[in-house]
Amino acid sequence: MGLFGTDGVRGLANGPLTADLALSLAQATAVVLGQGRSAEARRAAGKRPTAVVARDPRISGEFLAAAVAAGLASSGVDVYDAGVLPTPAAAFLIADIDADFGVMVSASHNPAPDNGIKIFARGGVKLPDAVEQRIEFALGAPKLQPTGADVGRIRRFADAEDRYVVHLLQSLPHRLDGLHVVLDCAHGAASGVSPETFRDAGARVTVVGADPDGLNINDGVGSTHLEHLAAEVVRRGADLGIAHDGDADRCLAVDAEGRVIDGDQIMAILAVSMKERGVLRDDTLVATVMSNLGLHRAMAAHGIHVVQTGVGDRYVLEAMNEHGYSLGGEQSGHVIMSSHATTGDGVLTGLHLMAEMQRTGRSLAELAAIMTVYPQVLVNVTGVDRTRVADAELAVAVAAAERTLGDTGRVLLRASGTEPLVRVMVEAEDEGTARRIAEELATVVRERLAL
């Protein structure tokens, strides 16, 4: 069926993603996740399975979250409605109250007309592919239809935000007094909780992009639009700026001069800090194949091993969970600190980035200088047969490009998982070289893989 993508079910709200689908998906989830050992133990004790439901502030989230709650309650699941909260808050709360699973209604950094449904298992962890397939299969199977006292209840999760804020503050090694941060909340799920948490941690906080109206989420603000944040940091004379995306599972930053500090640089700063403090498991960082060559070189210089995964935070999480690693993430700002979270958490990441500034007394620019960012050129080649990306002559062209770059750059070809598209990424010591080689390879891709 292919309903689930790399991060849940996503699409145009009231287009492919209807209230009927949300209800049916919740009912199918109750069949698969509401029948586990913990749920059965609850039933044996005369209780019902439990689930946390949260959403970002986009307008369609109101009816989609209501449909999800209705589907779960009609299947005999007690629902704790947490309202508008970040995705990592939902994941934390599932574990915090020992719920059997949870659902987040959000389309992350997508524009307001889109929405999505992310499902977390017990403990607040993302679902493996096999479980998502079981849920898809259950869409066509009989639903749970309890009656009388066995139907679920829907309760307002009144202290959800407070629990999450306390958790974030307890993760910090010290306060952030004396630091001035500009927060861009993307008119999204962190618009309330992020400013509150940074203020409670002692920082001086200036807020932009924190007036959600259901339609303005990610609209010219947030982690995908850093220009306004950078200008505000410089205008205010702040120490740094931190930007979230719509559901606040990302964190990107700008330094006091308005220069962008991306996810690779943030991971480099945190990895070195964690190694110095003895809390970086096996002196290892997990990053995707898209992470900058400069990250690899900086980590090698500090005695830190880098494990590479496919693109997507779920693959980073899989590697971290398999080996117990404590830090991983993506260039896009999904940073996972497994001692404190089961998924990327933009608020948590921003707090710990500032904690390192406070610990060292160094500016963000000084901390980020441990990593040289190599120019990275990405060319999307459309209208090609992505299944033939292993073409022999294309491999010869890639090998020739790699010989040209030597140890001063790298080449990566990736087939899109959903479109007739191949991505050509080239890194080099200067942008001109990277662009020239990327365009040359893109031409070969077009010629060899044309549909």
C-alpha positions as a printed Julia matrix, in Angstrom:
451×3 Matrix{Float64}:
   0.0    0.0     0.0
   2.92   2.34    0.67
   0.98   4.47    3.14
   3.92   5.21    5.45
   6.81   7.37    4.29
  10.15   8.0     5.99
   8.43   9.81    8.88
   4.87   8.57    9.26
   1.89   9.24    7.01
   1.96  12.64    5.37
  -0.01  14.51    2.72
  -2.4   17.33    1.9
  -4.98  17.57    4.69
  -8.43  16.78    3.28
  -6.63  15.64    0.14
  -5.1   12.2     0.62
  -5.04  12.74    4.39
  -8.69  12.81    5.41
 -10.47  12.54    8.74
 -11.7    9.11    7.64
  -8.11   7.95    7.04
  -6.99   9.37   10.4
  -9.82   7.53   12.17
  -9.1    4.27   10.33
  -5.38   4.56   10.94
  -6.0    5.08   14.67
  -8.27   2.04   14.76
  -5.65  -0.06   12.97
  -2.97   1.2    15.35
  -5.13   0.16   18.3
  -5.35  -3.35   16.82
  -1.57  -3.64   16.44
  -0.19  -1.63   19.38
  -3.13  -1.9    21.77
  -2.79  -5.66   22.01
   0.77  -5.97   23.34
   1.94  -7.35   26.65
   1.62  -4.06   28.52
  -1.9   -3.52   27.15
  -2.92  -7.06   28.07
  -1.5   -6.55   31.55
  -3.66  -3.43   31.91
  -6.75  -5.35   30.82
  -5.95  -8.12   33.29
  -5.89  -5.45   35.99
  -9.25  -4.12   34.84
  -7.74  -1.17   32.96
  -7.58  -0.12   29.32
  -4.57   0.5    27.05
  -3.43   4.13   27.0
  -2.13   6.49   24.31
  -0.86  10.08   24.17
  -2.1   12.28   21.31
  -0.52  15.66   20.49
  -0.41  17.98   17.47
   1.23  21.06   16.04
  -0.9   24.22   15.64
  -1.8   23.94   11.95
  -5.54  24.32   11.43
  -6.16  20.84   10.05
  -4.6   19.32   13.15
  -7.75  20.14   15.06
  -9.98  17.77   13.09
  -7.27  15.19   12.42
  -6.3   14.9    16.09
  -9.99  14.65   16.98
 -10.39  11.83   14.45
  -7.33  10.03   15.84
  -8.67  10.34   19.39
 -12.09   9.09   18.27
 -10.56   6.1    16.49
  -8.52   5.15   19.53
 -11.31   5.63   22.08
 -13.76   3.66   19.91
 -11.21   0.85   19.96
 -11.04   0.73   23.75
  -7.95   2.91   24.24
  -7.82   5.67   26.87
  -6.5    8.85   25.23
  -4.43  11.54   26.96
  -4.92  14.64   24.81
  -1.76  16.74   25.21
  -2.87  19.47   22.8
  -0.26  21.53   20.95
   3.24  20.32   21.83
   6.46  19.44   19.97
   6.92  15.96   18.55
   9.75  15.17   21.02
   7.45  16.23   23.86
   4.9   13.65   22.74
   7.62  10.99   22.59
   8.83  11.92   26.08
   5.33  11.89   27.57
   4.6    8.41   26.21
   7.54   7.11   28.2
   6.91   9.37   31.18
   3.43   8.04   31.87
   4.22   4.54   30.54
   1.57   4.77   27.82
   1.28   1.87   25.4
   1.86   4.12   22.38
   1.23   7.63   21.09
   0.31   9.66   18.02
   1.67  13.03   16.86
  -0.31  14.96   14.25
   2.18  17.14   12.37
   3.8   17.67    8.97
   7.0   19.03   10.53
   8.6   21.65    8.23
   5.95  21.33    5.48
   3.6   24.24    4.7
   0.29  24.66    6.54
  -1.99  22.86    4.03
  -0.1   19.6     4.65
  -0.33  17.44    7.71
   0.88  14.09    8.93
   0.42  11.32   11.47
   3.46   9.94   13.32
   3.04   6.91   15.54
   5.33   6.06   18.45
   5.55   2.74   20.26
   5.79   2.24   24.0
   8.73   4.18   25.4
   8.29   6.93   22.8
  10.31   5.19   20.08
   9.61   5.32   16.36
   8.07   2.28   14.74
  10.19  -0.15   12.72
   9.13  -0.8     9.13
   7.66  -4.19   10.01
   5.24  -2.69   12.55
   4.17   0.04   10.1
   3.42  -2.72    7.59
   1.29  -4.52   10.17
  -0.69  -1.32   10.77
  -1.23  -0.9     7.03
  -2.45  -4.5     6.81
  -4.78  -3.92    9.77
  -6.55  -1.13    7.87
  -8.37  -3.84    5.94
  -8.93  -6.13    8.93
 -11.81  -6.12   11.44
 -11.67  -3.27   13.96
 -11.92  -3.49   17.72
 -15.47  -2.53   18.71
 -15.84  -2.68   22.49
 -19.07  -1.57   24.08
 -20.23  -0.26   27.41
 -17.53   0.27   30.0
 -14.86  -1.1    27.65
 -14.79   1.9    25.29
 -11.93   4.34   25.8
 -12.06   7.73   27.49
 -10.52  10.98   26.21
  -8.9   13.09   28.9
  -7.08  16.41   28.72
  -3.42  15.85   29.63
  -3.4   18.9    31.89
   0.24  18.9    33.03
   1.79  17.68   29.77
   3.73  20.88   29.06
   4.94  21.2    32.65
   6.26  17.63   32.65
   8.18  18.27   29.44
   9.68  21.57   30.63
  10.84  19.99   33.89
  12.42  17.14   31.93
  14.33  19.57   29.69
  15.57  21.66   32.59
  16.7   18.58   34.52
  18.83  17.52   31.54
  20.99  20.65   31.78
  24.31  20.49   33.66
  24.0   24.14   34.7
  21.97  27.3    34.1
  22.29  29.64   31.11
  22.44  32.96   32.98
  23.98  35.82   31.07
  23.36  34.48   27.56
  20.99  36.27   25.2
  19.24  34.09   22.61
  16.76  34.9    19.87
  14.32  32.01   19.38
  12.47  31.44   16.1
   9.64  29.02   16.82
   8.36  28.78   13.21
   4.85  29.72   14.4
   4.8   26.06   15.36
   4.45  23.59   18.19
   7.25  25.07   20.3
   5.84  28.61   20.33
   4.83  28.31   23.97
   7.15  25.74   25.48
  10.5   26.8    23.98
  10.57  30.43   25.22
   9.32  29.29   28.63
  12.05  26.68   28.96
  14.94  28.92   27.89
  13.76  31.65   30.29
  13.43  29.14   33.14
  16.99  28.03   32.37
  18.2   31.57   33.01
  18.7   32.87   29.48
  17.59  36.27   28.27
  15.12  35.46   25.49
  13.88  37.38   22.48
  11.16  35.57   20.53
  10.19  35.69   16.85
   7.85  33.41   14.94
   5.8   32.47   17.98
   2.3   33.65   17.03
   0.66  30.62   15.43
  -2.73  31.16   13.85
  -3.13  27.72   12.29
  -2.09  28.94    8.84
   1.32  30.61    9.27
   3.37  27.62   10.43
   6.8   27.57    8.7
   5.73  30.53    6.54
   8.98  32.44    6.02
  10.19  31.53    9.52
  11.83  28.65   11.32
  14.73  26.36   10.47
  14.09  26.47    6.72
  14.07  30.32    6.6
  16.94  31.63    8.71
  17.34  35.1     7.15
  14.97  36.89    9.53
  16.48  35.21   12.59
  20.02  36.12   11.52
  19.06  39.76   11.02
  17.32  39.88   14.4
  20.32  38.4    16.22
  22.6   41.06   14.75
  20.08  43.87   15.36
  19.57  42.86   18.99
  23.24  42.18   19.7
  22.3   38.69   20.93
  24.8   35.93   21.57
  23.06  33.54   19.19
  19.82  32.58   17.52
  18.07  29.19   17.58
  15.48  28.09   15.02
  13.01  25.23   15.27
  10.8   23.76   12.58
   7.04  23.32   12.84
   7.09  20.37   15.24
  10.39  21.39   16.93
  12.33  18.19   16.36
  15.04  20.27   14.63
  17.48  22.91   15.8
  19.61  25.14   13.61
  21.49  28.16   14.94
  23.11  31.44   13.92
  26.07  33.0    15.69
  26.34  36.6    16.91
  27.38  37.75   13.42
  24.36  36.08   11.8
  26.31  33.16   10.3
  24.39  29.88   10.03
  25.5   27.0    12.25
  24.0   23.83   10.78
  23.3   20.43   12.26
  26.75  19.06   11.43
  28.43  21.92   13.28
  26.09  21.55   16.25
  26.85  17.82   16.41
  30.59  18.55   16.24
  30.34  20.96   19.18
  28.27  18.58   21.27
  30.38  15.53   20.42
  33.63  17.17   21.48
  32.0   18.47   24.67
  30.53  15.07   25.52
  33.86  13.34   24.91
  35.65  15.81   27.17
  33.08  15.15   29.88
  33.23  11.37   29.41
  29.62  10.92   28.3
  30.08  10.19   24.58
  29.46   6.45   24.35
  32.41   4.66   22.7
  33.66   8.08   21.54
  31.28   7.68   18.6
  28.97  10.0    16.66
  26.28   8.72   14.28
  25.66  10.81   11.15
  24.16  10.29    7.7
  26.01  10.0     4.4
  24.98  13.61    3.66
  26.98  15.04    6.56
  29.81  17.34    5.53
  33.34  16.05    5.01
  34.43  18.71    7.45
  32.53  16.92   10.22
  34.44  13.7     9.57
  37.78  15.5     9.61
  36.96  17.43   12.79
  35.87  14.27   14.57
  39.0   12.4    13.48
  41.12  15.25   14.83
  39.42  14.86   18.23
  39.6   11.06   18.33
  35.88  10.57   17.65
  34.66   7.8    15.35
  31.8    8.57   12.94
  29.27   5.86   12.02
  27.46   6.64    8.76
  23.84   5.74    8.0
  21.34   6.35    5.22
  19.54   9.69    5.07
  16.74  10.05    7.62
  16.72  10.34   11.38
  15.05   6.94   11.68
  18.23   5.3    10.33
  20.36   7.34   12.71
  18.13   6.17   15.55
  18.36   2.53   14.47
  22.17   2.65   14.58
  22.16   4.45   17.92
  19.71   2.02   19.48
  21.52  -1.03   18.15
  24.85  -0.06   19.69
  23.79   2.24   22.52
  25.45   5.35   21.09
  24.66   8.61   22.83
  24.76  11.21   20.02
  23.68  11.3    16.4
  21.83  13.38   13.87
  21.57  15.08   10.52
  22.84  18.21    8.83
  19.23  19.45    8.75
  19.23  19.86   12.53
  17.72  16.59   13.76
  20.05  15.96   16.7
  19.43  12.99   18.97
  20.82  12.89   22.5
  19.81   9.41   23.6
  20.46  10.02   27.29
  17.6   12.51   27.3
  15.38  11.76   24.27
  14.22   9.01   21.95
  14.03  11.29   18.91
  15.41  14.57   17.62
  14.55  17.41   20.0
  15.16  20.99   18.86
  14.58  22.56   22.27
  16.84  20.08   24.05
  19.56  20.56   21.44
  19.43  24.34   21.7
  19.64  24.21   25.48
  22.71  21.98   25.43
  24.38  24.06   22.74
  24.02  27.1    24.98
  25.17  25.08   27.99
  28.43  24.42   26.16
  28.84  28.16   25.5
  28.28  28.75   29.2
  30.64  25.95   30.27
  33.53  27.11   28.09
  32.91  30.86   28.1
  33.36  30.78   24.33
  31.13  32.29   21.66
  29.18  30.08   19.28
  31.49  31.14   16.44
  34.52  30.06   18.44
  32.96  26.69   19.24
  31.91  26.11   15.63
  35.44  26.83   14.43
  36.45  23.27   15.39
  34.88  22.24   12.07
  35.69  23.56    8.59
  32.58  23.38    6.41
  33.48  22.18    2.93
  31.46  23.68    0.05
  28.71  21.19   -0.78
  26.85  21.31   -4.1
  23.67  19.25   -4.59
  22.14  18.77   -8.05
  18.78  17.02   -8.38
  18.62  15.24  -11.75
  14.97  14.68  -12.65
  13.28  12.51  -15.28
  15.7    9.6   -14.89
  15.42   5.94  -13.97
  16.51   5.98  -10.34
  16.59   2.16  -10.22
  19.63   2.14  -12.52
  21.84   4.34  -10.37
  24.38   1.47  -10.21
  25.0    1.78  -13.98
  28.58   0.69  -14.8
  29.56   3.69  -16.93
  28.14   6.03  -14.3
  30.31   4.26  -11.72
  33.35   4.91  -13.92
  32.5    8.64  -14.04
  32.1    8.76  -10.26
  35.43   7.01   -9.77
  37.12   9.53  -12.08
  35.62  12.42  -10.1
  36.81  10.87   -6.85
  40.34  10.58   -8.23
  40.24  14.23   -9.22
  39.19  15.25   -5.7
  41.52  12.88   -3.89
  41.26  13.43   -0.14
  40.08  17.03   -0.61
  36.44  16.14   -1.31
  33.91  13.42   -1.96
  31.09  12.37   -4.29
  27.72  10.88   -3.39
  24.95   9.71   -5.74
  21.58   8.89   -4.17
  18.42   7.67   -5.83
  15.21   9.24   -4.52
  12.99   6.81   -2.68
   9.78   8.17   -4.21
  10.51  10.16   -7.39
  12.25   9.6   -10.78
  15.19  11.57   -9.47
  18.87  11.07   -8.65
  20.72  13.41   -6.3
  24.33  14.26   -7.12
  26.27  15.69   -4.17
  29.87  16.86   -4.45
  32.08  18.38   -1.75
  35.39  20.08   -2.45
  37.74  22.62   -0.92
  36.23  25.36   -3.09
  32.69  25.81   -4.41
  33.78  26.25   -8.03
  35.37  22.81   -8.14
  32.41  21.22   -6.36
  29.92  22.81   -8.77
  31.92  21.9   -11.89
  32.24  18.24  -10.93
  28.59  18.03   -9.79
  27.36  19.41  -13.13
  29.62  17.04  -15.07
  28.28  14.06  -13.16
  24.7   15.31  -13.5
  25.17  15.35  -17.28
  26.35  11.74  -17.21
  23.35  10.77  -15.08
  20.97  12.4   -17.55
  22.6   10.64  -20.5
  22.87   7.21  -18.91
  19.62   7.04  -16.95
  17.22   8.95  -19.2
  13.69   7.52  -19.2
